[in-house]
Amino acid sequence: MSLDVQLLDPVEFLQPNRRLLIDTNIFMDPDSRRAGGLKRLFERGQGVILTNSNPIVVPTKVIGELTKQSRRDPSREAEERTKVAIQKAGTALTFLEDASKVGLVRKDLGDDSNPYADDLFLRIFERFASTYEMCLLTRDITIKLRIRLLAHRLDKRLLTGVLTKDGDLEIESDQSLFDRGLRKYTLHASNVAEGNGNFKDRSEVASLEPLLEQFRQAFDLQDSEVNAGDRSPKTSAPRNSRRTPKAQPFSSTATIKPRDAVLNFSSLPKERDRVSWESATKSGTLLLGALLGEGGEGSVYQGDRNTVVKIFDKEHVTRHRKEKVELLVRSGIQAKGLCIPSALVRNAAGDFVGYVMPKATGREARTIFNIRKLEKDFPTWNKSDLVDICISFLEQVHLLHSMNIILGDINPKNLMIDARKNVFIIDADSWQLEGYPCPVGTPMYTSPAMLGKTYADDLRTMEDELFAVATMLFQIVMTGQFPYMRTGTDGDMVQLIKEGNFAFQYENRNNKDQPDGDWKFIWSHIHKPVKDLFWHTFHREGKRYKKRPTAAEWLDAFKAYKAYLANKRLNFDPMSNDVRPIRNKAFRPDTPIEDCATCGRRHAIAGIWNDDDTQYFVPRQCNKCRDAQPFRPSAGRPTIARGATPATAACKDCGKRFPRAQLTYSRCPACTTKANSLDTNRLCVDCRQPFITYDHIGWFQSRFLDVPKSHSAIKQTCSTAPRPTSTKPSTPPQVGFWTRFKKWLQGN
Amino acid sequence: MATLSIGADDLVDNPTPRVPVSLCLDTSGSMGGSPIEELVRGVNLFYDAIDEDDDAHDSAEINIVEFNSSAGLVHDFASIERLQRISSLTANGATAMGAGVNLALDTLDRRKATYSGSGVLYYQPWLVLMTDGAPTDNIDLAVQRVVDLVEAKKLTVFPIGIGSRADMNTLARFSPNRPPLRLDGLKFKEFFEWLSKSVARVSRSTPGDTVKLDLEGLAGWAEL
């Protein structure tokens, strides 16, 4: 689906020979994913508008429609949606009034003789096509089709689209426009066919039918092979609507259904087999396309261009799955990214075997849980992109929760992420709804209360679900770390979750168990309100440990995180937008931040506040470069003689040239260190501890002698001292190190 | 311990849970000739397969313990990126299987302690024990340790007999849950292919999940 739209900067239409116009429906857009787009556009475009005296055009017809809408009495409207719409219209009018006063908007153009604003736009575009390049912001598919056709006929640059929340112009491909037009047509046509059609249905059918035919011919488009369930009226809301008005939530109080049972069927279809499908209102047949993948429950085949077909394997053709698929097909819930069944699929004998669903694109979420894969697949991403992923995930989850659907088995294999940061949720047949349990689960995402229960025999509570949601969010923003990871565990996942010992540093709690590596730095940069929610959710002493944040709460927190990252004043540490910061967040806005002179990494060094002399100390190297050195400076930094070029010699081990003064027995400092350390791959046969140095091994090998195998063979005695359980190198306490480093700098 | 800190960065910065696999291999004199050559080829093929698998690449950590007249570590645990392919193993001496298994268990314990000390998630380890004969040392302690760990679900063990002279009764003592397997001829390649697929399958799961091993896949190279 990502290829179906193209992004442009609408500001280009504010140049003198171009025009930008806005339709009523843009101001009334209920889609929160686009919220703020207009504001962004005006922010970015105001300079250009004023320089060129080329205000954005909002015709009188649009102003009239907004005024009419805003004058309705909200207290007399039953539907929440209508109340919101009334309010939105009022807000838009106020905004347009202000914007027109400062010259950003023209709202005095128009001709009120035609009752429909759509026709007005078409007339404007026809009339001025040879004068200006024009762009109309609108959500209406009919006018989009008309203007695309007009541009094609006149061979002029006339565009239509909507704004993203970043204020970019989103333009659909010909095929995508056509597909949506077809769906709109089907929706109205079926209302008419069922005898429920009103005037609007009839007029849409009358205008769309010839329009779509012209469009198809002009752009040489094909009806997609399958007119499958995804086209069916009930599941075919326009893409930018969250769901159709008909979608009704499932029961919130259903009790668990009787146990699941395998259904009888004659055979499972394979590639190129013909199967029949049945959507909410239609049915037909289709050929299974290429096998795209095999999972734990079945195989997925290509359907038509935007759909896939899941065929269950023999153990998973069950009564629960069939009834759940039927419920979801009929539900009418649809939103981009939710791979909800759109039609039930039967084999040639008429037995239930699977379902049709929208195709997910992108990579499994595991990709962003692994720095190597993340850097390879999404090299340009920074923290705000990961925050966008969280927001996109939360919007999907929020919608499902509002329908009383519990996803149940939230895990990184059931989320797909594409380069445009769309999140797809798959595996809808495992969702818990209407008393059908989610029969599968993943321990890492299972709440303490649910651990130990059998997934298939118990209904999950919303609290169980919100534990999984919180864990997933933590892992996305922390690039894969598990919230309960800490040092000193034996890796028992169930135990870690049950303990509720969230080890990441929070406020004044001094937790020594944070995992090694950059994780503490990554955590230190997370926006405080999000950190608060994480800590209170995961730590057994937290306020939200038993009453976990809802998807809506997280959504607010992550939107605030996003705004924070974009706010240069509040977000004073540029490293906070790195995917994986390598140092703690800067202390205050006045903290000196420098690039690392050794490795060149940007903003890699932040000053360290020293309370004793009340000033910042700025280290010379970043943490990475410091750690990469075999020895800390205090242990004797190699010095290079100044003045004349020193006489050099090659190190006998590595062959690189070094000043003679640095060589010890013809070895450079690094090789000397290695030569004197014990080979951990060779263990004494008696005590099973490392016992022999590399230097010593080399001595035997250079003489073609067998390397001894025990302490006694090299005239040493086995050490009986207990071996430390951890092999990590001991790190001197940081304060001590800096103090010594400073002394060293000052020559003491 | 300077040599261990080299790998510390990928150990801690990769949050992927690890699967430590210890290959505990018989290199006694009777393995000389084609068995040891096929074994080396099989091990290297195992490394290549792990390297190529997207998931196992980040999860698997492998070491090799050999036993002949005594036990020794051929190389310690490392991620596949840091592993050199082995060029050869030398077959000579007796069959100190008890010492070999004890050493392998010790190295696994140490590795788990490293994970634990650094805060890295891991799956319970795997021990692959391969022999073509019978032990020449006392194996009672080693057997007891293995059985205790397997019963506590802290170890998965694969005892493999090579050729007709492998002492299957001894191997059976190391495998409380399933009978040991005798390799069909010198089908090391097939065995290690199966092993790499199984490691990959575990890598794709989450620690704590029950992973079903594809025991049907064993049919190609082993007789049960």
Interface residues (C-beta under 8 A of the other chain):
Chain A: F369 N370 I371 R372 K373 N411 K413 T442 P443 M444 Y445 T479 G480 Q481 F482 M485 R486 T487 G488 T489 D490 G491 D492 M493 V494 A503 D513 Q514 P515 D516 G517 D518 W519 R580 D627 P630 T673 K674 S677 D679 T680 N681 R682 L683 V685 R688 K709 T725 S726 T727 K728 P729
Chain B: M1 A2 T3 L4 S5 A8 D9 L11 V12 D13 N14 P15 T16 P17 D54 D58 S70 A71 G72 L73 V74 H75 D76 A99 N102 L103 D106 R110 K112 A113 T114 Y115 S116 G117 S118 G119 V120 L121 Y122 Y123 Q124 R204 T206 P207 G208 D209
